[in-house]
Amino acid sequence: MPQCLKNSYIAQNYNDDKEAIEIFLNSAIDSSVLQQLKRGASLVEAPNIDKRPKEEDLKAIFENITDIKERNSRIVQAYKDGYSQHMIA
């Protein structure tokens, strides 16, 4: 299992039981439960919700990079500054 999935709900509850994972992923969704999840998710405080980083500022962060180590360091810093992984990519 990829490292990025080690802490996922499925990994924690199904381990490597591929048959159980397939059943879980293919099971029907109860719309009332889905509505409860949506309501619950809306109550969760999201950090940096009002902070909308500017794309121009992000581009400036990645100017004049000379090596991969510096690039990686800037990626980490951009993420800490509130840029999403999607924006950084």
Stockholm file with secondary structure:
# STOCKHOLM 1.0

chainA/1-89         MPQCLKNSYIAQNYNDDKEAIEIFLNSAIDSSVLQQLKRGASLVEAPNIDKRPKEEDLKAIFENITDIKERNSRIVQAYKDGYSQHMIA
#=GR chainA/1-89 SS CCGGGTTSHHHHHHTTCHHHHHHHHHSCCCHHHHHHHHHHHHTSCCTTTTCCCCHHHHHHHTTTCCSHHHHHHHHHHHHHTTCCHHHHC
#=GC SS_cons        CCGGGTTSHHHHHHTTCHHHHHHHHHSCCCHHHHHHHHHHHHTSCCTTTTCCCCHHHHHHHTTTCCSHHHHHHHHHHHHHTTCCHHHHC
//
